[in-house]
Amino acid sequence: MKKYLKQISLLAAAVLPCACMVGPDYEKPDNSEFVDFEKFANENGLWKNAAPRDTAARGDWWEVFGDAELSKYMRECAESNPDLKSLFFRVEQARENAGIKRGALYPHAGVSGDWFRTEVGDRSILRPLGSRFEDWAIGATLTWDADLFGRIRSVLAASRADAQAAQNEYESALLSLRTQFAALYFSLREFEAEKILLEKTVEIRESETRFVRDRFEMQTATESDLQRATEQEFSAKAQLTDMLERIALAKNLAANLLGTTPAKLAISPAPLDGVAPEIPRVLPSELLERRADVAAAERAVCAANFRIGAAQAAFFPTVSITSSLGTESTAFSKLLNSSSFAWGVSPQVYIPIFQAGRLSAQKRVALAKHRESLEKYKATVLKAVRETEDALAKASLAKQRVSERAVAAAAAAKVEEFAQTQYEGGVADYFQASEAHRYALMNKLALIKSRGDEFRAAVELVRAVGGSWTPKRPEESGVVEKAERAFERGL
């Protein structure tokens, strides 16, 4: 027995140094092949080839809005949404699947026990030997698949990359959920401000209708004036009804995002006021590199690359060694006797010679999947660049639009005041006054909407860059300051 064990040890010592992984080494995709980061419109030449930094801190970006109620809902998004929870357990599955693949690298051991009993009939040829036969056996087995050409290691590396991609998808979904809720939250605040304005407008229009009706009864106003005043009143009421519907639907959606029912969610945000957070004029590329979807796409390329190695390793021989040690006896009392012990070693080698093109087809499939994942990665990066450009454009113009709307609303309010005074003084008819009322309300609503757009543009920028744009660490602050100085030099 010692002689055989020595031979097996020598065989393993000779084989293991030869073990290697076949297949291409993984190299991260080069973004410069398909997108020119040296010419980023809003950044003045500071963009570089991206390398995913999904482990970088994304920050509590919602704190920049200074809204305690929003911060509370941001925490609830991560704790209560069932879709997000299902993604969390998908990450758990991916990690455990990688653990399953890792177990294939090591020997597998097990123990077993058997008892066999049979009785023969009177006419059996075994009858002279006895009428009853028993067989007792206890043993242990050890099996090891020698990963000489890296097939198991390639599969394990691919599974680990899949688990990392699943983790990145979870982080991307969490950020998407939070930004979606934040945008909805600011829409609700916008709707609340519009509702208050419309409620005041309805009160004014009702008073205006009574005033015109009194003048009509005194024959100082025409029936056309009365009908126009009535139209203005009920048009404002219809707008208020529409706004109440939008608020109800938005609250239902908010409850769905928080993983609860509308009846259990008591959300009453304050009317939108104040100013939106200051948006930087330029952002460093390190912020975009935090995007979890970019990192997930890169990990998918990595997994596909290792699967090429697994497909290529299938062309080479596979070696497995199975050994057993145990006792076997026809009598239980003799089971532990030295004469009952038995052992065995069974090395197996499988060499694929003819597979009718199956292995070649498997490798071509793996190569095609790698190219597919690479193109998807390119598309993800291009999408990230476009979304960042869009967000920077919206954010940079939103504040300007608010100031312009404010001037227009103030001018329309003065026109409304002049037209009402002229009508009450008999200088102008009610048509001019009603038109002034209409345009004044329209501009006030447009101003509120522009303010909501400004807040939502800030949220969209958070989603585009993968987190907070406010630097938290000194080195990040230096990068932002460098970008700002370069931007100013380019002006």
C-alpha positions in Angstrom: 0.0 0.0 0.0 2.8 2.4 0.9 4.4 1.6 -2.5 1.2 2.7 -4.4 0.8 5.8 -2.3 4.4 6.8 -3.0 3.7 6.4 -6.7 0.6 8.5 -6.6 2.5 11.3 -4.7 5.2 11.3 -7.3 2.6 11.5 -10.1 0.9 14.4 -8.4 4.2 16.2 -7.8 5.0 15.8 -11.5 1.7 17.0 -12.8 0.9 20.0 -10.6 3.8 22.2 -11.7 2.5 21.7 -15.3 -1.0 23.0 -14.4 -1.8 26.2 -16.2 -4.8 28.3 -17.4 -5.4 28.4 -21.1 -7.3 31.2 -22.8 -6.7 34.9 -23.3 -5.6 37.1 -20.4 -8.2 39.7 -19.4 -7.5 43.3 -20.3 -10.0 46.0 -19.4 -11.6 47.6 -22.5 -10.0 50.7 -23.8 -12.6 53.5 -24.0 -10.4 55.6 -26.3 -11.3 53.2 -29.2 -14.9 54.4 -29.3 -15.3 57.7 -27.4 -13.0 60.7 -27.3 -12.8 61.8 -23.7 -10.4 64.6 -24.6 -13.3 66.6 -26.1 -16.0 66.5 -23.5 -18.3 69.5 -24.1 -18.8 70.7 -20.5 -15.4 69.8 -19.1 -12.8 71.5 -21.2 -10.4 68.6 -21.9 -10.1 67.1 -18.5 -11.8 63.7 -19.4 -9.6 60.7 -19.7 -10.0 57.0 -20.4 -12.4 55.7 -17.8 -11.6 52.9 -15.3 -14.6 51.8 -13.2 -14.3 52.9 -9.6 -17.6 51.4 -8.3 -16.0 51.1 -4.8 -15.7 54.9 -4.5 -18.0 56.6 -2.0 -21.2 57.9 -3.6 -22.1 60.0 -0.6 -25.4 61.0 1.0 -26.2 63.2 -2.0 -29.7 64.0 -0.8 -28.2 66.1 2.1 -27.3 68.8 -0.4 -31.0 69.7 -0.6 -31.3 70.3 3.2 -34.7 68.5 3.4 -35.1 66.2 6.5 -38.2 64.6 5.1 -36.4 63.7 1.9 -33.6 62.2 3.8 -36.0 60.0 5.7 -37.6 58.7 2.5 -34.1 58.0 1.1 -33.5 55.5 3.9 -36.9 53.9 3.5 -36.1 53.3 -0.2 -33.2 51.0 0.6 -35.2 49.2 3.3 -38.7 48.6 2.0 -38.8 48.4 -1.8 -39.5 44.7 -2.8 -37.9 45.0 -6.2 -34.7 46.2 -4.6 -34.8 43.4 -2.1 -35.2 40.8 -4.8 -32.0 42.2 -6.5 -30.2 41.9 -3.1 -31.0 38.2 -3.0 -29.9 37.8 -6.6 -26.5 39.1 -5.4 -26.6 36.5 -2.7 -27.3 33.8 -5.2 -24.4 35.0 -7.4 -22.0 34.9 -4.5 -23.0 31.5 -3.4 -22.8 30.2 -7.0 -19.2 31.4 -7.0 -18.7 29.4 -3.8 -20.0 26.3 -5.5 -17.6 26.7 -8.4 -14.7 27.3 -5.9 -15.5 24.0 -4.2 -14.7 22.1 -7.4 -11.0 23.0 -7.0 -10.6 20.9 -3.9 -10.9 17.1 -3.2 -14.3 15.8 -2.3 -14.5 13.2 0.5 -17.4 11.2 1.8 -18.2 8.1 3.9 -20.8 5.4 3.3 -22.1 2.2 4.8 -23.9 -0.7 3.2 -25.7 -3.8 4.3 -26.9 -6.4 1.8 -28.9 -9.5 2.7 -30.5 -12.1 0.5 -32.0 -15.6 0.9 -31.9 -18.2 -1.7 -34.6 -20.8 -2.5 -34.4 -24.6 -2.2 -33.8 -25.0 -6.0 -31.1 -22.3 -6.2 -27.6 -23.5 -7.3 -26.3 -21.5 -4.3 -28.3 -23.6 -1.9 -25.4 -25.9 -0.9 -23.5 -22.9 0.2 -26.2 -21.7 2.6 -29.7 -20.3 2.5 -28.8 -16.8 3.7 -26.1 -14.4 2.5 -25.1 -11.0 4.1 -22.5 -8.4 3.2 -21.4 -5.5 5.4 -19.3 -2.6 4.2 -18.0 0.7 5.6 -15.8 3.0 3.6 -14.6 6.4 2.7 -13.9 7.9 -0.7 -11.8 10.8 -1.9 -12.2 12.3 -5.4 -10.1 15.1 -6.9 -10.4 16.6 -10.3 -6.9 17.9 -11.3 -7.5 21.3 -12.9 -4.4 21.0 -15.1 -5.5 23.5 -17.8 -7.5 25.9 -15.8 -11.0 25.0 -16.8 -12.4 25.1 -13.2 -10.4 28.2 -12.4 -11.7 29.9 -15.5 -15.3 29.0 -14.5 -14.6 30.3 -11.0 -13.2 33.6 -12.2 -16.2 34.1 -14.5 -18.6 33.3 -11.6 -16.8 35.8 -9.4 -17.1 38.5 -12.1 -20.8 37.6 -12.4 -21.2 38.2 -8.6 -19.5 41.5 -8.9 -21.7 42.5 -11.8 -24.8 41.5 -9.8 -23.6 43.7 -6.9 -23.1 46.6 -9.3 -26.5 46.1 -10.7 -27.9 46.3 -7.2 -26.1 49.5 -6.5 -27.3 51.0 -9.8 -30.9 50.0 -9.0 -30.6 51.6 -5.6 -29.4 54.8 -7.0 -32.0 54.8 -9.7 -34.8 54.1 -7.2 -33.6 57.0 -4.9 -33.3 59.5 -7.7 -36.7 58.5 -9.1 -38.2 59.0 -5.7 -36.4 62.3 -5.2 -37.6 63.6 -8.5 -41.1 62.6 -7.6 -40.8 64.2 -4.2 -39.9 67.6 -5.8 -42.7 67.1 -8.2 -45.1 66.7 -5.3 -43.7 69.9 -3.7 -44.2 71.6 -7.0 -47.8 70.3 -7.3 -48.4 71.5 -3.7 -47.3 75.1 -4.6 -49.4 75.0 -7.8 -52.4 73.8 -5.8 -52.1 76.7 -3.3 -51.9 79.1 -6.2 -54.9 77.6 -7.9 -56.9 77.6 -4.7 -56.3 81.3 -4.3 -57.0 81.9 -7.9 -60.4 80.1 -7.6 -61.3 82.3 -4.7 -60.4 85.4 -6.7 -62.3 84.2 -9.7 -65.4 83.5 -7.6 -65.2 87.0 -6.2 -64.6 88.4 -9.7 -67.7 86.6 -11.0 -69.9 88.0 -8.3 -68.5 91.5 -9.0 -69.3 91.2 -12.7 -72.7 89.8 -12.0 -73.5 92.8 -9.8 -72.4 95.1 -12.5 -74.5 93.2 -15.1 -77.6 93.5 -12.9 -76.9 97.2 -12.7 -76.5 97.2 -16.5 -72.9 98.5 -16.3 -71.5 95.2 -17.7 -72.6 93.1 -20.7 -73.7 89.5 -20.7 -70.4 88.7 -22.5 -68.5 90.0 -19.6 -70.5 87.8 -17.2 -70.0 84.7 -19.4 -66.2 85.4 -19.6 -66.0 85.8 -15.9 -67.8 82.5 -15.4 -65.5 80.8 -17.9 -62.5 82.2 -16.0 -63.8 80.9 -12.7 -64.6 77.3 -13.8 -61.5 77.1 -15.9 -59.5 77.7 -12.7 -61.6 75.2 -10.9 -60.9 72.6 -13.6 -57.2 73.3 -13.3 -57.4 72.8 -9.6 -59.2 69.4 -10.1 -56.5 68.3 -12.6 -53.9 69.2 -10.0 -55.6 67.3 -7.3 -55.6 64.3 -9.6 -51.9 64.6 -10.3 -51.1 64.9 -6.6 -53.1 61.7 -5.9 -51.4 59.7 -8.7 -48.0 61.0 -7.6 -48.6 59.9 -4.0 -49.7 56.5 -5.2 -46.5 56.1 -7.1 -44.5 57.3 -4.1 -46.1 54.6 -2.0 -45.3 52.0 -4.6 -41.6 53.1 -4.7 -41.4 52.8 -0.9 -42.9 49.3 -0.9 -46.2 50.2 0.8 -49.8 51.0 0.0 -51.2 54.6 -0.5 -53.4 54.1 2.6 -50.4 53.5 4.8 -48.3 56.4 3.4 -49.0 59.8 4.8 -46.8 62.1 2.7 -47.6 65.8 2.7 -44.5 67.7 1.5 -44.2 71.4 1.9 -44.7 73.7 -1.1 -41.7 74.2 -3.2 -39.7 77.3 -2.3 -36.2 78.4 -1.8 -33.4 77.8 -4.2 -31.9 74.6 -5.7 -28.4 73.6 -4.7 -25.6 75.1 -6.6 -24.5 73.1 -9.6 -20.8 73.0 -10.5 -19.8 74.4 -13.8 -17.5 71.4 -14.5 -17.2 67.9 -13.1 -14.1 65.6 -13.1 -14.2 62.3 -14.8 -13.7 60.4 -11.5 -17.3 61.1 -10.6 -18.7 59.4 -13.8 -16.4 56.4 -13.2 -18.4 55.6 -10.1 -21.4 54.6 -12.1 -22.4 51.1 -11.1 -23.9 50.2 -14.5 -20.5 51.0 -16.2 -18.7 48.7 -13.6 -21.3 46.0 -14.1 -20.9 46.1 -17.9 -17.1 45.8 -17.4 -17.5 42.8 -15.1 -19.7 41.2 -17.7 -16.8 41.5 -20.2 -14.4 40.0 -17.7 -16.8 37.0 -17.1 -17.1 36.4 -20.8 -13.4 36.5 -21.2 -12.8 33.8 -18.6 -15.5 31.7 -20.2 -13.4 31.7 -23.4 -10.6 30.1 -21.3 -13.1 27.5 -20.0 -14.2 26.6 -23.5 -10.6 26.4 -24.7 -9.6 24.1 -21.8 -12.3 21.6 -23.0 -9.9 20.7 -25.8 -7.3 19.3 -23.4 -7.3 16.1 -21.3 -9.1 16.0 -17.9 -7.6 14.0 -15.1 -9.4 12.8 -12.0 -8.3 10.6 -9.1 -10.6 8.6 -6.9 -9.4 6.6 -3.9 -11.3 4.5 -1.4 -10.6 3.0 2.0 -12.9 0.8 4.0 -13.8 -2.6 5.3 -16.1 -5.3 3.9 -17.2 -8.6 5.5 -20.0 -11.1 5.3 -20.3 -11.0 9.1 -20.8 -7.9 11.1 -18.6 -9.3 13.9 -15.7 -9.6 11.5 -16.2 -6.1 10.0 -13.3 -4.5 11.9 -10.8 -7.3 11.5 -7.6 -6.4 9.7 -8.3 -9.0 7.1 -11.5 -7.1 6.1 -9.8 -3.9 5.2 -9.7 -2.9 1.5 -8.4 0.1 -0.4 -8.2 1.2 -4.0 -7.0 4.0 -6.2 -8.5 4.8 -9.6 -6.9 7.6 -11.7 -8.9 8.5 -14.8 -7.8 10.4 -17.9 -10.2 11.6 -20.5 -8.8 12.9 -23.8 -11.3 14.4 -26.3 -10.4 13.0 -29.8 -13.5 13.4 -31.9 -16.5 15.6 -30.8 -18.0 16.3 -34.2 -17.3 20.0 -33.9 -19.0 20.4 -30.5 -16.0 21.9 -28.7 -15.1 24.2 -31.6 -18.7 25.5 -31.6 -18.6 26.0 -27.9 -15.5 28.1 -28.2 -17.0 30.2 -31.0 -20.1 30.8 -28.9 -17.8 32.0 -26.0 -16.0 34.3 -28.4 -19.2 35.7 -29.8 -20.6 36.3 -26.2 -17.4 38.1 -25.3 -17.8 40.4 -28.3 -21.4 41.0 -27.4 -20.5 41.9 -23.9 -17.8 44.3 -25.1 -20.2 46.1 -27.4 -22.7 46.4 -24.5 -20.0 47.9 -22.4 -19.2 50.4 -25.1 -22.9 51.3 -25.3 -23.1 51.7 -21.5 -20.2 54.1 -21.5 -21.6 56.1 -24.4 -24.9 56.2 -22.6 -23.2 57.5 -19.4 -21.5 60.2 -21.4 -24.7 61.3 -23.1 -26.7 61.3 -19.8 -24.0 63.4 -18.1 -24.0 65.8 -21.0 -27.8 66.1 -20.8 -27.8 66.5 -17.1 -25.1 69.2 -17.2 -27.0 71.1 -19.9 -30.3 70.9 -18.0 -28.7 72.0 -14.8 -26.8 74.9 -16.3 -29.9 76.3 -18.1 -32.5 75.6 -15.4 -31.4 78.4 -13.1 -31.4 80.9 -16.0 -34.9 79.8 -17.0 -36.1 80.4 -13.5 -34.8 83.9 -13.4 -36.4 84.6 -16.8 -39.7 83.1 -15.7 -39.6 85.3 -12.6 -39.3 88.4 -14.7 -42.1 87.3 -17.0 -44.4 86.5 -14.1 -43.7 89.8 -12.4 -44.5 91.7 -15.7 -47.7 89.7 -16.2 -48.8 90.5 -12.7 -48.4 94.2 -13.3 -50.3 93.9 -16.6 -53.1 92.1 -14.7 -53.2 94.9 -12.1 -53.3 97.6 -14.7 -56.0 95.8 -16.7 -58.2 95.3 -13.6 -57.9 98.9 -12.6 -58.8 100.1 -16.1 -61.8 97.8 -16.2 -63.1 98.9 -12.8 -62.6 102.5 -13.9 -64.6 101.9 -17.1 -61.6 102.6 -19.3 -61.3 99.1 -20.7 -63.7 96.2 -21.3 -63.6 92.9 -19.4 -62.0 91.1 -22.3 -58.7 92.8 -21.7 -58.9 92.2 -17.9 -59.8 88.5 -18.4 -56.9 88.0 -20.8 -54.5 89.7 -18.3 -55.8 87.3 -15.6 -55.2 84.3 -17.9 -51.6 85.2 -18.8 -50.8 86.2 -15.2 -51.9 82.7 -13.9 -50.1 81.0 -16.8 -46.8 82.7 -16.0 -47.1 82.1 -12.3 -47.6 78.3 -12.9 -44.7 78.3 -15.4 -42.5 79.9 -12.7 -43.4 77.2 -10.2 -42.8 74.5 -12.8 -39.4 76.0 -13.7 -38.4 75.8 -10.1 -39.4 72.2 -9.9 -37.4 71.5 -13.1 -34.3 73.1 -11.4 -34.6 70.7 -8.4 -35.2 67.8 -10.7 -32.2 68.7 -12.9 -30.0 68.5 -9.8 -31.4 65.0 -9.1 -30.8 64.0 -12.7 -27.2 65.1 -12.4 -26.8 62.9 -9.3 -28.0 59.9 -11.3 -25.8 60.7 -14.3 -22.6 60.9 -12.3 -23.4 58.0 -10.0 -23.7 59.9 -6.7 -23.0 63.2 -5.0 -20.9 65.8 -6.9 -19.9 67.4 -3.5 -16.3 66.3 -2.6 -16.0 64.5 0.7 -12.2 63.7 0.7 -9.4 66.2 0.4 -8.0 64.5 -2.7 -11.5 64.7 -4.4 -11.7 68.4 -3.5 -8.4 69.0 -5.2 -9.6 67.3 -8.4 -12.7 69.5 -8.4 -10.7 72.7 -7.8 -8.4 71.7 -10.7 -11.3 71.2 -13.0 -12.8 74.6 -12.0 -9.5 76.4 -12.6 -9.1 74.7 -16.0 -12.7 75.7 -16.9 -12.1 79.3 -16.0 -8.9 79.4 -18.1 -10.9 78.2 -21.1 -13.5 80.9 -20.8 
